[in-house]
Amino acid sequence: MMRYQHALLLPAFCGVLLSACRKEPANEAPQITITLPAEGTSITVPDTLMVTLQASDDIGLSQLAVSLLDQNQVPVGISASRTVSGKSATVTLALPIVSEQLPSGSYTLYATAYDGSLTGNDFLNVHLSAVPLRVRAVFTVVENAGSTVLYKTDSTGLTTAVQTWPMDLGGAAVSSAAQLLFVAGGATGNMQALSPDGLGTAWQLPNQGSIGAPWFTSVDLAGDGQLYVGQDNGTLHGFLAENGTGTCTATLPEQFRATSSLVSGDLLICTERHFVTQEQRIGIYFRSTGALQQSQTLDLDPVRLFDRDGQHILIFGNRNGHGVVQDRSIIGGGGWEPYTWPVPVTAVEHVGGDQWLVALANGDLQRFTFSNAGSLGIGNTPVLNTLAINPVTGLVYGGGNGQVVQINPSTGAVSQAWSVAGNVRKVLPLLNR
C-alpha cells in the first residue's frame, strides 16, 4: 500500500517541479501603427489633424499618444493622448497645429503606445504649409529727457506708448523667432528680454556699471538667431535669444568696447571703440568659442556693417565729414571704397540684392548699388537716425526726431508717418515668426 501511495505522489511532484521551472513569457513592447493620415499628407496651419492609431500589446495597453516633430526631431506644439485598456485599441486623436512660429517644410508625426513599462512607436512624414508671414507690430524705442520710451504700433496702425524706463539706452533688438524684444539700459538699467504681449520679463542681465559709463554698449540680433551683447568690462557675450543661455564670450583688446556685431559663417565680427582714445577697430572672433581670430584697424567712424557674401563685409560710416562705404575682406582686411557721399551717413538698411538704402545728414535718401559702385538720390525726409526693413512688404521704416516714416526704397516716397515724443533710436518690426 505504501508503494502505491508513493507511485501516486511521484507524478504530482514532477508536475509541481516542472511548473516551478517554467518561465513566464517576457513582456514585449506594444505595437502601434498610424493608419491615418496617409504618408506625405499636406497640412496648412492652423489646422487640427485627426490621427488614427491602431495598437496592440501582449499584457495590455495603458496610453496612446501622438505629437509633431520638426526636422531636428524636436517636439513642436502640444501632443494629444488618450488612456486605453485591453490588449488592442483603435483611437482617433485630434492634434491641433496652430503655431504661427512653424515654418513650411517636412515634419514627422510620432505616435507612441505604452503598456505601463514599455513603449512602442511609429513615425509618419507630413508636409506643413505655414501661415503667411506678417508684421504683428512695430516697436519704436525713443530717448526722451533722460528716459527710454517704448512705443507700439499695432496692425491697425494705432501707436501708443507702452512702457517708460528711467534710464538711458544701451541698445535694443527684436527676435521674431523667439517672440521677444530686447531693451538694455546704458549707465543704468538692466538688459531685459520682454514678451511683446504684456511686456513681461522672460529673462534679463543685470547692469553692473558703477562709474557712470554705459555698461551695455551694444545689443544685436545676428543672422544665427542669437543675441550678442557688448559690456563695459570689454566683453561681447552670445546668448540664446529664447532663454538667455550663454553660448560664447569674446574678450576684446584692452580698453576696447563692442559697438555693433554680426555673424558671418563661423565668425563673429564686431566694431570696437577704444574707451579713451576713441580709436576704431574691427574684431573677428570664432563664434563657437569667442577666441580672437584677427583684429583690424578701422579708419572711419562706423554707422553700420553688413555681411556681403561670406568673405567680405560692407562698412558704412563717416570720415572727415563725408559718408563712406568700404568693402573689406573679412580675413586680411584688404578692400576698397565703392562710394563717398558729400555729407555724413546717419542710417543704412539692406533692401535686397546688392542695394542699400542710405540716409544722409542733410535728409537726402540715396539708393546705393554695389555692383556698379553707384548711388542715386531718390528722395528727401527729415534726418533719420535708424532704418529697418519690413520683409513682408519690402518697405523701410525710418526713425528721426519725433516721428517714424514708412519709405518705398525704390522711389523714396513716404507712404505713412506717425509721431512719437522724443528722438527715435530703434524701429523694430516684430513678425509672426
PyMOL commands that set and color helices and strands:
alter all, ss='L'
color gray80, all
select helices_A, chain A and resi 2-21
alter helices_A, ss='H'
color red, helices_A
select strands_A, chain A and resi 31-36+41-44+47-56+63-69+75-83+88-97+105-114+119-129+135-144+147-153+159-165+169-175+180-185+191-194+201-205+216-221+226-231+235-240+246-251+256-264+267-274+280-286+292-298+301-307+312-319+322-329+335-341+345-352+355-360+364-369+374-380+384-389+396-407+414-431
alter strands_A, ss='S'
color yellow, strands_A
deselect
rebuild
show_as cartoon
